[in-house]
């Protein structure tokens, strides 16, 4: 059984910037949507503002990794339908889920 008290805050430390819950965070320290939004905006302003470009109206078609560790992301512009292949050292897959509710974990059938 996974704990329903799992949260983004305090569970993982991958960032160069601390993630702190606001006064609106729940008792068990879950971050609010506003907390996550504020964190991402502050992280962008602090570390990424001069280093990234945003591409809108884009669908990711395929992600692959080469032997040298580089990531290739094939995209399609949803308006012009042109495709492009972008190369990255790192990628982030953000699913929108920031914590697990109480889930029963059963062993896989043998």
ChimeraX attribute file (.defattr): number of C-alpha atoms within 10 A of each C-alpha:
attribute: neighborCount
match mode: 1-to-1
recipient: residues
	/A:1	8
	/A:2	11
	/A:3	11
	/A:4	12
	/A:5	13
	/A:6	17
	/A:7	17
	/A:8	18
	/A:9	18
	/A:10	13
	/A:11	8
	/A:12	9
	/A:13	11
	/A:14	7
	/A:15	8
	/A:16	9
	/A:17	12
	/A:18	12
	/A:19	19
	/A:20	15
	/A:21	19
	/A:22	15
	/A:23	11
	/A:24	13
	/A:25	15
	/A:26	11
	/A:27	9
	/A:28	11
	/A:29	18
	/A:30	20
	/A:31	22
	/A:32	16
	/A:33	12
	/A:34	13
	/A:35	18
	/A:36	18
	/A:37	11
	/A:38	14
	/A:39	17
	/A:40	13
	/A:41	13
	/A:42	14
	/A:43	17
	/A:44	14
	/A:45	11
	/A:46	12
	/A:47	12
	/A:48	12
	/A:49	12
	/A:50	9
	/A:51	7
	/A:52	9
	/A:53	8
	/A:54	4
	/A:55	8
	/A:56	8
	/A:57	9
	/A:58	16
	/A:59	14
	/A:60	13
	/A:61	12
	/A:62	11
	/A:63	14
	/A:64	11
	/A:65	13
	/A:66	8
	/A:67	6
	/A:68	7
	/A:69	11
	/A:70	14
	/A:71	18
	/A:72	18
	/A:73	17
	/A:74	16
	/A:75	18
	/A:76	17
	/A:77	15
	/A:78	12
	/A:79	8
	/A:80	9
	/A:81	11
	/A:82	10
	/A:83	15
	/A:84	13
	/A:85	14
	/A:86	11
	/A:87	14
	/A:88	11
	/A:89	10
	/A:90	9
	/A:91	12
	/A:92	5
	/A:93	5
	/A:94	7
	/A:95	6
	/A:96	6
	/A:97	7
	/A:98	16
	/A:99	14
	/A:100	13
	/A:101	12
	/A:102	12
	/A:103	10
	/A:104	9
	/A:105	8
	/A:106	7
	/A:107	6
	/A:108	5
	/A:109	4
	/A:110	3
